Amino acid sequence: MRIGVLGAGQLGRMLALAGYPLAKTFVFYDMSGSPSAGLGEVMIDRDGQYLDDFISRVDRVTYEFEHLPLDIAEKIAASKPVHPSPRALQICQNREAEKSLFGELGIPTPEWKIADSAESLQAAAEALGCPVVAKTNTEGYDGKGQAVLQSPEEAAEAWNSINHPRLIVEKFVEFRREISIIAVRSESGELAFYPMAENIHHQGILRYSVAPAPGLERHVEDDARRYIKALMNELDYIGVLTLELFETADGLVANEMAPRVHNSGHWTIEGAMTSQFENHIRAVSGHPLGSVEPREVSCMVNIIGEHGDIRRILELPYARLHLYNKGERPGRKLGHVNILADSYKELVWRVRNCTQFLPGSPEFTASLTSKG
């Protein structure tokens, strides 16, 4: 089976690496002009001249990121299966549509309003009560395109700094921690839920994901599974879906969803019986899903900006290194390290021992640091 992937970055690279043992071949369709997948067949087409050629070369199509032209996905779907569906893409590209769908499905969200001017941003901040977070209604990722307002008087400055015609304004959530749930749904409707991960961000970028999330109460995980199941059924979803959540004193609050394999699921490559990447390929290919059971407790450490001392990391017997074949640049995701252990206490020691070789890594602090 020939699988087409819209996008040619590290997520597409890892999808292909998971698909090759299943005898899949891959064609990447890159619209950025700077692909980094480094394998498979890559078609660079910044102007859309070769889309028909791409369609003719593949049997099924998926995508590795959601910030791509919706009309491209819809045109492909007219002649070839596209998983997840273009509707999932449409919802995820518009935060207002996403939050509205969450509300319709009974998924809790922060209180929110829409602003289309500095004046309406100030009014929204006053109505919601500061602090609030203002985000671009479309586009934006890894903390880009957003600002925190501590008072309504900061609206004009925030509006100018974000520089986007339409913003979603959310009341700031007092949360204990950030967690995510990753689920996969097959063509037959079979569902599988990976253990939830605890995520630690620094300057808007994910730095650590720990799975299974330590100290997670069963009813919290049940709620998360119910929410993501409702989304997948509503969207007739096929493939991997990620739901980012805040854990608060009153329960879960949804942040956003991602219709693809996700950074907070990279731990699954070594940490689960079947990785998120393989299960995504299985789902979009029409195959049965693989087991999502964890092997041990895991932590994924993102490598950001600088590669660090790769040689020393490779010497660590408990670390598994994944590099994306990308050049160094501040804030750029260059790779990740997966670390496994048989206890949270041992995991904390191993992660801290590894991160001493990664310049700029923030201190590893999470709820698990008090676990044994």
C-alpha positions as a Markdown table, in Angstrom:
| # | Residue | x | y | z |
|---|---|---|---|---|
| 1 | Met | 0.0 | 0.0 | 0.0 |
| 2 | Arg | 1.2 | 3.5 | -0.9 |
| 3 | Ile | 0.5 | 6.0 | 1.8 |
| 4 | Gly | 0.6 | 9.7 | 1.0 |
| 5 | Val | 1.5 | 12.1 | 3.8 |
| 6 | Leu | 0.7 | 15.8 | 3.6 |
| 7 | Gly | 3.8 | 17.4 | 5.2 |
| 8 | Ala | 7.4 | 16.2 | 5.4 |
| 9 | Gly | 8.6 | 16.9 | 8.9 |
| 10 | Gln | 9.7 | 14.7 | 11.8 |
| 11 | Leu | 6.2 | 13.3 | 12.4 |
| 12 | Gly | 6.0 | 12.1 | 8.8 |
| 13 | Arg | 9.4 | 10.6 | 9.2 |
| 14 | Met | 8.4 | 8.6 | 12.3 |
| 15 | Leu | 5.2 | 7.5 | 10.6 |
| 16 | Ala | 7.2 | 6.1 | 7.7 |
| 17 | Leu | 9.7 | 4.4 | 10.0 |
| 18 | Ala | 6.8 | 2.7 | 11.7 |
| 19 | Gly | 5.1 | 1.8 | 8.4 |
| 20 | Tyr | 8.1 | 0.2 | 6.6 |
| 21 | Pro | 8.0 | -3.0 | 8.6 |
| 22 | Leu | 4.3 | -3.3 | 7.5 |
| 23 | Ala | 5.4 | -3.2 | 3.9 |
| 24 | Lys | 4.1 | 0.3 | 3.3 |
| 25 | Thr | 5.7 | 2.8 | 1.0 |
| 26 | Phe | 5.4 | 6.6 | 1.5 |
| 27 | Val | 5.1 | 9.7 | -0.7 |
| 28 | Phe | 5.4 | 13.0 | 1.1 |
| 29 | Tyr | 3.8 | 16.1 | -0.2 |
| 30 | Asp | 5.6 | 19.2 | 1.0 |
| 31 | Met | 4.2 | 22.7 | 0.6 |
| 32 | Ser | 6.8 | 24.4 | 2.7 |
| 33 | Gly | 9.8 | 24.1 | 0.5 |
| 34 | Ser | 11.9 | 22.8 | 3.4 |
| 35 | Pro | 11.2 | 19.1 | 4.0 |
| 36 | Ser | 13.1 | 17.3 | 6.7 |
| 37 | Ala | 11.6 | 13.8 | 6.6 |
| 38 | Gly | 14.9 | 12.5 | 5.0 |
| 39 | Leu | 13.4 | 9.3 | 3.6 |
| 40 | Gly | 10.7 | 8.1 | 1.2 |
| 41 | Glu | 9.7 | 10.0 | -1.9 |
| 42 | Val | 9.3 | 13.7 | -1.3 |
| 43 | Met | 7.4 | 15.9 | -3.7 |
| 44 | Ile | 8.0 | 19.6 | -3.1 |
| 45 | Asp | 5.1 | 21.7 | -4.5 |
| 46 | Arg | 4.8 | 25.2 | -3.0 |
| 47 | Asp | 2.4 | 26.3 | -5.7 |
| 48 | Gly | 0.1 | 23.2 | -6.0 |
| 49 | Gln | 1.2 | 22.4 | -9.5 |
| 50 | Tyr | 1.8 | 18.7 | -8.9 |
| 51 | Leu | -1.1 | 17.7 | -6.6 |
| 52 | Asp | -2.7 | 15.5 | -9.3 |
| 53 | Asp | 0.6 | 13.7 | -9.7 |
| 54 | Phe | 0.7 | 13.2 | -6.0 |
| 55 | Ile | -2.8 | 11.8 | -5.9 |
| 56 | Ser | -2.0 | 9.4 | -8.7 |
| 57 | Arg | 1.0 | 8.0 | -6.8 |
| 58 | Val | -0.9 | 7.0 | -3.6 |
| 59 | Asp | -3.6 | 4.7 | -2.3 |
| 60 | Arg | -4.5 | 6.5 | 0.9 |
| 61 | Val | -3.6 | 9.9 | 2.4 |
| 62 | Thr | -3.0 | 11.1 | 5.9 |
| 63 | Tyr | -1.3 | 14.2 | 7.3 |
| 64 | Glu | 1.4 | 15.0 | 9.9 |
| 65 | Phe | 0.2 | 18.5 | 10.9 |
| 66 | Glu | -3.1 | 20.4 | 10.8 |
| 67 | His | -1.9 | 23.8 | 9.4 |
| 68 | Leu | -2.3 | 23.0 | 5.7 |
| 69 | Pro | -4.8 | 24.2 | 3.1 |
| 70 | Leu | -8.2 | 22.6 | 3.7 |
| 71 | Asp | -9.0 | 22.7 | 0.0 |
| 72 | Ile | -6.0 | 20.5 | -0.7 |
| 73 | Ala | -7.3 | 17.8 | 1.7 |
| 74 | Glu | -10.9 | 18.1 | 0.3 |
| 75 | Lys | -9.7 | 17.8 | -3.3 |
| 76 | Ile | -7.7 | 14.6 | -2.4 |
| 77 | Ala | -10.7 | 13.2 | -0.5 |
| 78 | Ala | -12.8 | 13.4 | -3.7 |
| 79 | Ser | -10.7 | 10.6 | -5.2 |
| 80 | Lys | -8.7 | 8.9 | -2.5 |
| 81 | Pro | -9.4 | 8.1 | 1.2 |
| 82 | Val | -8.1 | 10.8 | 3.5 |
| 83 | His | -7.7 | 9.9 | 7.2 |
| 84 | Pro | -8.5 | 11.7 | 9.4 |
| 85 | Ser | -11.3 | 13.3 | 7.5 |
| 86 | Pro | -11.0 | 16.9 | 6.2 |
| 87 | Arg | -13.8 | 17.8 | 8.7 |
| 88 | Ala | -11.4 | 17.0 | 11.5 |
| 89 | Leu | -8.9 | 19.2 | 9.9 |
| 90 | Gln | -11.4 | 22.0 | 9.5 |
| 91 | Ile | -12.4 | 21.9 | 13.2 |
| 92 | Cys | -8.8 | 21.9 | 14.4 |
| 93 | Gln | -7.8 | 24.9 | 12.2 |
| 94 | Asn | -10.4 | 27.1 | 13.9 |
| 95 | Arg | -10.3 | 27.5 | 17.7 |
| 96 | Glu | -13.8 | 28.9 | 17.8 |
| 97 | Ala | -15.2 | 25.9 | 15.9 |
| 98 | Glu | -13.2 | 23.6 | 18.1 |
| 99 | Lys | -14.4 | 25.1 | 21.4 |
| 100 | Ser | -18.0 | 25.2 | 20.1 |
| 101 | Leu | -17.8 | 21.5 | 19.2 |
| 102 | Phe | -16.4 | 20.7 | 22.6 |
| 103 | Gly | -19.4 | 22.5 | 24.2 |
| 104 | Glu | -21.9 | 20.6 | 22.0 |
| 105 | Leu | -20.3 | 17.3 | 23.1 |
| 106 | Gly | -20.3 | 18.2 | 26.8 |
| 107 | Ile | -16.5 | 18.6 | 27.0 |
| 108 | Pro | -15.6 | 21.2 | 29.6 |
| 109 | Thr | -13.5 | 24.2 | 28.3 |
| 110 | Pro | -12.3 | 27.5 | 29.8 |
| 111 | Glu | -14.8 | 30.3 | 29.5 |
| 112 | Trp | -14.1 | 32.1 | 26.2 |
| 113 | Lys | -15.0 | 35.0 | 24.0 |
| 114 | Ile | -14.1 | 36.1 | 20.5 |
| 115 | Ala | -12.3 | 39.5 | 19.9 |
| 116 | Asp | -11.8 | 41.2 | 16.5 |
| 117 | Ser | -10.3 | 44.5 | 17.7 |
| 118 | Ala | -8.3 | 45.9 | 20.6 |
| 119 | Glu | -11.5 | 47.3 | 22.0 |
| 120 | Ser | -13.4 | 44.0 | 21.9 |
| 121 | Leu | -10.3 | 42.3 | 23.4 |
| 122 | Gln | -10.4 | 44.7 | 26.3 |
| 123 | Ala | -14.2 | 44.1 | 26.7 |
| 124 | Ala | -13.6 | 40.3 | 26.7 |
| 125 | Ala | -10.9 | 40.6 | 29.3 |
| 126 | Glu | -13.2 | 42.7 | 31.5 |
| 127 | Ala | -16.1 | 40.3 | 31.1 |
| 128 | Leu | -14.1 | 37.2 | 31.7 |
| 129 | Gly | -11.9 | 38.6 | 34.5 |
| 130 | Cys | -8.2 | 38.7 | 34.2 |
| 131 | Pro | -5.8 | 37.0 | 33.8 |
| 132 | Val | -6.9 | 35.8 | 30.3 |
| 133 | Val | -5.1 | 34.2 | 27.5 |
| 134 | Ala | -5.6 | 35.7 | 24.0 |
| 135 | Lys | -4.8 | 33.4 | 21.1 |
| 136 | Thr | -5.0 | 33.6 | 17.3 |
| 137 | Asn | -8.3 | 31.9 | 16.2 |
| 138 | Thr | -6.4 | 30.2 | 13.4 |
| 139 | Glu | -2.8 | 29.1 | 13.1 |
| 140 | Gly | -0.4 | 29.4 | 16.1 |
| 141 | Tyr | 1.4 | 26.5 | 17.8 |
| 142 | Asp | 4.1 | 26.0 | 20.5 |
| 143 | Gly | 3.0 | 29.1 | 22.3 |
| 144 | Lys | 3.2 | 31.3 | 19.2 |
| 145 | Gly | 0.4 | 33.8 | 18.4 |
| 146 | Gln | -0.8 | 34.3 | 22.0 |
| 147 | Ala | -0.4 | 36.6 | 25.0 |
| 148 | Val | -1.5 | 36.6 | 28.6 |
| 149 | Leu | -3.3 | 39.7 | 29.8 |
| 150 | Gln | -3.0 | 40.5 | 33.6 |
| 151 | Ser | -5.4 | 43.4 | 33.2 |
| 152 | Pro | -7.8 | 44.7 | 30.6 |
| 153 | Glu | -5.6 | 47.8 | 30.0 |
| 154 | Glu | -3.0 | 45.5 | 28.4 |
| 155 | Ala | -5.4 | 44.8 | 25.5 |
| 156 | Ala | -4.0 | 47.3 | 23.0 |
| 157 | Glu | -0.4 | 46.1 | 23.5 |
| 158 | Ala | -1.5 | 42.4 | 23.3 |
| 159 | Trp | -3.6 | 43.0 | 20.1 |
| 160 | Asn | -0.6 | 44.7 | 18.4 |
| 161 | Ser | 1.9 | 42.0 | 19.4 |
| 162 | Ile | -0.3 | 39.1 | 18.2 |
| 163 | Asn | -1.2 | 41.0 | 15.0 |
| 164 | His | -4.1 | 38.7 | 13.9 |
| 165 | Pro | -7.6 | 39.8 | 12.8 |
| 166 | Arg | -9.6 | 37.4 | 15.1 |
| 167 | Leu | -8.6 | 36.1 | 18.6 |
| 168 | Ile | -10.1 | 33.7 | 21.0 |
| 169 | Val | -9.9 | 35.0 | 24.6 |
| 170 | Glu | -10.0 | 32.4 | 27.3 |
| 171 | Lys | -10.2 | 32.8 | 31.1 |
| 172 | Phe | -7.0 | 31.6 | 32.7 |
| 173 | Val | -7.3 | 28.1 | 34.1 |
| 174 | Glu | -5.9 | 27.3 | 37.6 |
| 175 | Phe | -4.6 | 23.9 | 36.9 |
| 176 | Arg | -2.6 | 21.3 | 38.8 |
| 177 | Arg | -0.9 | 20.0 | 35.7 |
| 178 | Glu | -1.2 | 19.6 | 31.9 |
| 179 | Ile | -2.1 | 16.1 | 30.7 |
| 180 | Ser | -3.0 | 14.6 | 27.4 |
| 181 | Ile | -4.9 | 11.5 | 26.1 |
| 182 | Ile | -4.1 | 9.9 | 22.8 |
| 183 | Ala | -6.6 | 7.5 | 21.3 |
| 184 | Val | -6.8 | 5.6 | 18.0 |
| 185 | Arg | -9.8 | 4.5 | 16.0 |
| 186 | Ser | -9.9 | 2.0 | 13.2 |
| 187 | Glu | -12.0 | 1.8 | 10.1 |
| 188 | Ser | -14.2 | -0.7 | 11.8 |
| 189 | Gly | -14.8 | 1.7 | 14.8 |
| 190 | Glu | -12.4 | -0.2 | 17.1 |
| 191 | Leu | -11.0 | 2.2 | 19.8 |
| 192 | Ala | -7.8 | 2.0 | 21.8 |
| 193 | Phe | -6.7 | 4.5 | 24.5 |
| 194 | Tyr | -3.0 | 5.0 | 25.4 |
| 195 | Pro | -2.2 | 5.7 | 29.1 |
| 196 | Met | -2.5 | 9.4 | 29.7 |
| 197 | Ala | 0.7 | 11.5 | 29.8 |
| 198 | Glu | 1.7 | 14.3 | 32.1 |
| 199 | Asn | 3.3 | 17.1 | 30.1 |
| 200 | Ile | 5.7 | 19.8 | 31.2 |
| 201 | His | 6.1 | 22.9 | 29.0 |
| 202 | His | 8.8 | 25.6 | 29.1 |
| 203 | Gln | 8.3 | 28.8 | 27.2 |
| 204 | Gly | 5.4 | 27.4 | 25.3 |
| 205 | Ile | 7.2 | 24.3 | 24.1 |
| 206 | Leu | 6.7 | 20.7 | 25.4 |
| 207 | Arg | 9.9 | 19.6 | 27.1 |
| 208 | Tyr | 8.9 | 16.4 | 29.0 |
| 209 | Ser | 6.1 | 13.8 | 28.8 |
| 210 | Val | 5.7 | 11.2 | 31.5 |
| 211 | Ala | 3.5 | 8.2 | 31.0 |
| 212 | Pro | 1.5 | 6.7 | 32.5 |
| 213 | Ala | 0.7 | 10.0 | 34.3 |
| 214 | Pro | 1.5 | 9.4 | 37.9 |
| 215 | Gly | -1.2 | 9.7 | 40.6 |
| 216 | Leu | -4.0 | 9.8 | 38.1 |
| 217 | Glu | -7.4 | 9.0 | 39.6 |
| 218 | Arg | -9.5 | 6.5 | 37.7 |
| 219 | His | -12.5 | 8.8 | 37.3 |
| 220 | Val | -10.3 | 11.4 | 35.7 |
| 221 | Glu | -9.0 | 9.0 | 33.1 |
| 222 | Asp | -12.6 | 7.8 | 32.5 |
| 223 | Asp | -13.7 | 11.3 | 31.8 |
| 224 | Ala | -10.8 | 11.9 | 29.4 |
| 225 | Arg | -11.7 | 8.7 | 27.5 |
| 226 | Arg | -15.3 | 9.7 | 27.4 |
| 227 | Tyr | -14.4 | 13.1 | 25.9 |
| 228 | Ile | -12.1 | 11.8 | 23.2 |
| 229 | Lys | -14.4 | 8.9 | 22.3 |
| 230 | Ala | -17.2 | 11.5 | 21.8 |
| 231 | Leu | -15.0 | 13.5 | 19.5 |
| 232 | Met | -13.9 | 10.4 | 17.4 |
| 233 | Asn | -17.5 | 9.2 | 17.0 |
| 234 | Glu | -18.8 | 12.6 | 16.1 |
| 235 | Leu | -16.1 | 13.1 | 13.4 |
| 236 | Asp | -16.2 | 9.5 | 12.2 |
| 237 | Tyr | -12.5 | 9.6 | 12.9 |
| 238 | Ile | -9.9 | 7.2 | 11.6 |
| 239 | Gly | -6.3 | 7.4 | 13.0 |
| 240 | Val | -4.7 | 8.9 | 16.1 |
| 241 | Leu | -6.3 | 11.8 | 17.9 |
| 242 | Thr | -4.8 | 13.8 | 20.8 |
| 243 | Leu | -6.7 | 15.8 | 23.3 |
| 244 | Glu | -4.8 | 18.2 | 25.5 |
| 245 | Leu | -6.3 | 18.8 | 28.9 |
| 246 | Phe | -5.8 | 20.7 | 32.2 |
| 247 | Glu | -6.3 | 18.8 | 35.4 |
| 248 | Thr | -8.0 | 21.2 | 37.9 |
| 249 | Ala | -9.4 | 20.8 | 41.4 |
| 250 | Asp | -12.9 | 20.5 | 39.8 |
| 251 | Gly | -11.9 | 18.0 | 37.1 |
| 252 | Leu | -10.7 | 18.1 | 33.5 |
| 253 | Val | -10.8 | 21.2 | 31.2 |
| 254 | Ala | -10.0 | 20.7 | 27.5 |
| 255 | Asn | -7.4 | 22.9 | 25.9 |
| 256 | Glu | -7.3 | 21.7 | 22.3 |
| 257 | Met | -7.2 | 18.6 | 20.1 |
| 258 | Ala | -4.7 | 17.6 | 17.4 |
| 259 | Pro | -5.8 | 15.4 | 14.6 |
| 260 | Arg | -2.6 | 13.5 | 14.2 |
| 261 | Val | 0.2 | 11.7 | 16.0 |
| 262 | His | 1.5 | 14.0 | 18.8 |
| 263 | Asn | 4.7 | 15.1 | 20.5 |
| 264 | Ser | 3.3 | 13.9 | 23.9 |
| 265 | Gly | 3.0 | 10.4 | 22.4 |
| 266 | His | 6.6 | 10.0 | 21.3 |
| 267 | Trp | 7.2 | 7.9 | 24.5 |
| 268 | Thr | 5.1 | 5.2 | 22.9 |
| 269 | Ile | 7.9 | 4.2 | 20.4 |
| 270 | Glu | 9.7 | 2.3 | 23.2 |
| 271 | Gly | 7.3 | 2.7 | 26.0 |
| 272 | Ala | 4.2 | 1.0 | 24.6 |
| 273 | Met | 3.6 | -2.4 | 22.9 |
| 274 | Thr | 2.5 | -0.6 | 19.7 |
| 275 | Ser | 3.6 | 3.0 | 19.1 |
| 276 | Gln | 1.2 | 5.8 | 18.2 |
| 277 | Phe | 2.9 | 5.9 | 14.8 |
| 278 | Glu | 2.4 | 2.2 | 14.0 |
| 279 | Asn | -1.2 | 2.4 | 15.2 |
| 280 | His | -1.9 | 5.4 | 13.0 |
| 281 | Ile | -0.6 | 3.5 | 10.0 |
| 282 | Arg | -2.6 | 0.5 | 11.0 |
| 283 | Ala | -5.8 | 2.6 | 11.3 |
| 284 | Val | -5.4 | 4.5 | 8.0 |
| 285 | Ser | -4.5 | 1.3 | 6.2 |
| 286 | Gly | -7.6 | -0.6 | 7.4 |
| 287 | His | -5.7 | -3.0 | 9.6 |
| 288 | Pro | -6.6 | -4.1 | 13.2 |
| 289 | Leu | -5.1 | -2.0 | 16.0 |
| 290 | Gly | -2.1 | -3.1 | 18.1 |
| 291 | Ser | -1.9 | -3.2 | 21.9 |
| 292 | Val | -1.5 | 0.1 | 23.6 |
| 293 | Glu | -0.3 | -1.3 | 26.9 |
| 294 | Pro | 2.7 | 0.3 | 28.5 |
| 295 | Arg | 6.0 | -1.6 | 28.9 |
| 296 | Glu | 7.2 | 0.4 | 31.9 |
| 297 | Val | 7.0 | 4.0 | 33.1 |
| 298 | Ser | 8.4 | 6.3 | 30.5 |
| 299 | Cys | 9.6 | 9.9 | 30.0 |
| 300 | Met | 10.1 | 11.6 | 26.6 |
| 301 | Val | 12.6 | 14.4 | 26.7 |
| 302 | Asn | 12.5 | 16.9 | 23.8 |
| 303 | Ile | 15.8 | 18.1 | 22.3 |
| 304 | Ile | 15.4 | 21.8 | 21.6 |
| 305 | Gly | 17.7 | 24.2 | 19.8 |
| 306 | Glu | 21.0 | 22.3 | 20.4 |
| 307 | His | 21.8 | 18.6 | 20.0 |
| 308 | Gly | 24.0 | 18.6 | 23.1 |
| 309 | Asp | 26.4 | 15.8 | 23.9 |
| 310 | Ile | 25.0 | 13.0 | 21.7 |
| 311 | Arg | 27.8 | 10.7 | 22.5 |
| 312 | Arg | 27.2 | 10.8 | 26.2 |
| 313 | Ile | 23.5 | 10.2 | 25.7 |
| 314 | Leu | 24.2 | 7.2 | 23.5 |
| 315 | Glu | 26.3 | 5.7 | 26.3 |
| 316 | Leu | 23.3 | 5.6 | 28.7 |
| 317 | Pro | 21.8 | 2.1 | 28.6 |
| 318 | Tyr | 18.3 | 3.2 | 29.4 |
| 319 | Ala | 18.0 | 6.1 | 26.9 |
| 320 | Arg | 16.8 | 5.7 | 23.3 |
| 321 | Leu | 17.8 | 8.6 | 21.0 |
| 322 | His | 15.6 | 9.8 | 18.1 |
| 323 | Leu | 17.1 | 12.5 | 15.9 |
| 324 | Tyr | 15.2 | 14.3 | 13.2 |
| 325 | Asn | 18.0 | 15.2 | 10.8 |
| 326 | Lys | 17.5 | 18.9 | 11.3 |
| 327 | Gly | 20.0 | 21.8 | 11.8 |
| 328 | Glu | 20.3 | 23.6 | 15.1 |
| 329 | Arg | 18.2 | 26.7 | 15.6 |
| 330 | Pro | 16.8 | 28.3 | 18.8 |
| 331 | Gly | 13.5 | 26.8 | 19.7 |
| 332 | Arg | 13.6 | 24.1 | 17.0 |
| 333 | Lys | 12.7 | 20.5 | 17.8 |
| 334 | Leu | 15.7 | 18.5 | 16.8 |
| 335 | Gly | 14.9 | 15.1 | 18.3 |
| 336 | His | 13.9 | 13.4 | 21.5 |
| 337 | Val | 15.1 | 10.9 | 24.0 |
| 338 | Asn | 12.9 | 8.2 | 25.4 |
| 339 | Ile | 13.8 | 6.9 | 28.9 |
| 340 | Leu | 12.2 | 3.9 | 30.6 |
| 341 | Ala | 12.3 | 2.7 | 34.2 |
| 342 | Asp | 10.6 | 0.3 | 36.5 |
| 343 | Ser | 9.6 | 3.0 | 39.0 |
| 344 | Tyr | 8.9 | 6.7 | 39.0 |
| 345 | Lys | 11.8 | 7.2 | 41.5 |
| 346 | Glu | 14.2 | 5.6 | 39.1 |
| 347 | Leu | 12.7 | 7.4 | 36.1 |
| 348 | Val | 13.4 | 10.8 | 37.8 |
| 349 | Trp | 17.0 | 9.9 | 38.4 |
| 350 | Arg | 17.5 | 8.7 | 34.8 |
| 351 | Val | 15.9 | 11.7 | 33.2 |
| 352 | Arg | 18.0 | 14.1 | 35.3 |
| 353 | Asn | 21.1 | 12.2 | 34.5 |
| 354 | Cys | 20.3 | 12.4 | 30.8 |
| 355 | Thr | 19.3 | 16.1 | 30.7 |
| 356 | Gln | 22.7 | 17.2 | 32.0 |
| 357 | Phe | 23.9 | 16.5 | 28.4 |
| 358 | Leu | 21.2 | 18.6 | 26.8 |
| 359 | Pro | 22.0 | 22.4 | 27.1 |
| 360 | Gly | 19.1 | 24.6 | 27.9 |
| 361 | Ser | 16.9 | 21.8 | 29.3 |
| 362 | Pro | 14.7 | 23.2 | 32.1 |
| 363 | Glu | 14.8 | 21.5 | 35.5 |
| 364 | Phe | 12.8 | 18.3 | 35.4 |
| 365 | Thr | 10.1 | 18.9 | 38.0 |
| 366 | Ala | 6.7 | 17.2 | 37.8 |
| 367 | Ser | 4.2 | 15.6 | 40.1 |
| 368 | Leu | 6.1 | 12.4 | 39.8 |
| 369 | Thr | 9.2 | 13.8 | 41.5 |
| 370 | Ser | 7.6 | 13.0 | 44.8 |
| 371 | Lys | 6.6 | 9.5 | 43.8 |
| 372 | Gly | 8.4 | 6.3 | 44.7 |
